[in-house]
């Protein structure tokens, strides 16, 4: 809240000349360029845009400073791997603390399929491997080697 008081004061000081010039608009003949009323309107428009941008930046800074929308569990919850089972169904291996869970994820539903007794070793890529026993990069290298050998 202490940041808000100086901010309001600065905004009021910046808007005061625009309010005074808008009140002094005369009934004179408009000349070339922007008239007094047009300049006041343009000034208000620019100040309004600056105010909105500053408010967005201030709120972003405050959200980052206060931790945003993160909960305490997010550091303990990790997705170790996932396998697509169909067009919209997936099987996901999740680690919560020391426990690993195998979850079935479908539209509108998440179900625990199995709680693993012994954690799956992910350092060797066991949890993230596809059904062919190797990662995409390894399979691509094998395919490129086969293609290069036949030409």
C-alpha positions in Angstrom: 0.0 0.0 0.0 2.9 2.3 0.6 3.8 2.3 -3.2 0.2 3.3 -4.1 0.2 6.7 -2.3 3.2 8.2 -4.3 1.8 6.7 -7.5 -1.6 8.4 -7.0 0.1 11.7 -6.3 2.3 11.6 -9.4 -0.7 10.7 -11.6 -2.7 13.6 -10.2 0.2 16.0 -10.7 0.6 14.9 -14.3 -3.2 15.1 -15.1 -3.7 18.6 -13.5 -2.3 20.7 -16.5 -4.6 18.7 -18.8 -7.7 19.5 -16.7 -6.8 23.2 -16.6 -6.2 23.4 -20.3 -9.5 21.5 -21.0 -11.4 24.1 -18.8 -9.9 27.1 -20.6 -11.0 26.0 -24.1 -12.1 29.1 -26.0 -14.6 29.5 -28.7 -11.9 30.6 -31.2 -11.7 29.6 -34.8 -9.8 26.3 -35.2 -6.4 26.7 -36.8 -4.2 24.2 -38.6 -3.1 21.2 -36.6 -4.6 20.1 -33.3 -6.9 22.6 -31.6 -6.9 23.2 -27.9 -9.7 20.7 -27.3 -8.0 18.2 -29.5 -4.7 18.6 -27.7 -6.3 18.2 -24.3 -8.1 15.0 -25.5 -4.9 13.6 -27.0 -3.1 14.4 -23.8 -5.7 12.6 -21.7 -5.6 9.7 -24.0 -1.8 9.4 -23.8 -1.8 9.8 -20.0 -4.6 7.2 -19.7 -2.5 4.7 -21.8 0.6 5.5 -19.7 -1.4 5.0 -16.5 -2.8 1.6 -17.7 0.7 0.4 -18.7 2.2 1.5 -15.4 -0.6 -0.2 -13.5 0.0 -3.5 -15.4 3.8 -3.3 -14.7 3.2 -2.5 -11.0 0.8 -5.4 -10.6 3.2 -7.7 -12.3 6.0 -6.6 -10.0 3.8 -7.0 -6.9 2.7 -10.5 -8.0 6.3 -11.6 -8.6 7.3 -10.1 -5.3 4.6 -11.8 -3.3 5.1 -15.2 -5.0 2.3 -15.0 -7.5 -0.3 -17.8 -7.6 2.1 -20.6 -6.6 1.1 -23.0 -4.0 3.4 -24.8 -1.6 3.0 -28.2 -3.3 4.3 -27.1 -6.7 8.0 -27.7 -5.6 7.2 -31.2 -4.5 5.1 -32.2 -7.5 6.8 -33.3 -10.7 5.7 -34.9 -13.9 8.3 -37.6 -14.7 6.8 -38.9 -17.9 3.7 -39.3 -20.0 2.5 -41.8 -22.7 -0.4 -41.1 -25.0 -3.0 -43.9 -25.0 -5.4 -42.5 -27.5 -6.6 -39.2 -29.1 -7.4 -37.7 -25.7 -6.2 -40.2 -23.1 -2.8 -40.2 -21.4 -1.0 -42.1 -18.8 1.2 -39.9 -16.6 3.9 -40.8 -14.0 3.9 -38.1 -11.2 6.2 -37.8 -8.2 4.9 -36.3 -5.1 7.7 -36.1 -2.5 9.0 -39.6 -2.4 5.9 -41.3 -3.8 5.3 -42.0 -7.4 1.8 -42.3 -8.8 0.7 -43.6 -12.2 -2.3 -41.6 -13.3 -4.8 -42.0 -16.1 -5.8 -38.7 -17.6 -8.9 -38.3 -19.8 -11.1 -35.3 -20.6 -12.9 -34.4 -17.3 -11.3 -37.3 -15.3 -8.0 -38.1 -13.6 -7.7 -41.5 -11.9 -5.0 -43.1 -9.9 -4.0 -46.3 -11.7 -1.2 -47.5 -9.4 0.9 -46.3 -6.5 4.5 -47.5 -7.1 6.2 -49.3 -4.2 9.7 -48.7 -5.6 10.4 -45.4 -7.4 11.1 -45.7 -11.2 14.7 -44.5 -12.0 14.3 -41.5 -14.3 18.0 -40.7 -14.7 18.4 -43.4 -17.3 15.2 -42.3 -19.2 13.2 -45.3 -18.0 10.1 -43.3 -17.2 10.1 -41.1 -20.3 10.9 -43.8 -22.9 8.3 -44.7 -25.5 7.0 -48.2 -26.2 9.9 -48.8 -28.7 12.5 -48.7 -25.9 14.4 -45.6 -27.0 13.9 -41.9 -27.2 13.0 -40.0 -30.3 16.5 -38.8 -31.0 17.9 -42.4 -30.8 15.2 -43.7 -33.1 15.9 -40.9 -35.6 19.6 -41.7 -35.5 18.9 -45.3 -36.2 16.5 -44.4 -39.1 19.1 -42.0 -40.6 21.8 -44.7 -40.3 19.6 -47.2 -42.1 18.8 -44.8 -44.8 22.4 -43.7 -45.2 23.5 -47.4 -45.5 21.1 -48.2 -48.3 22.0 -45.3 -50.6 
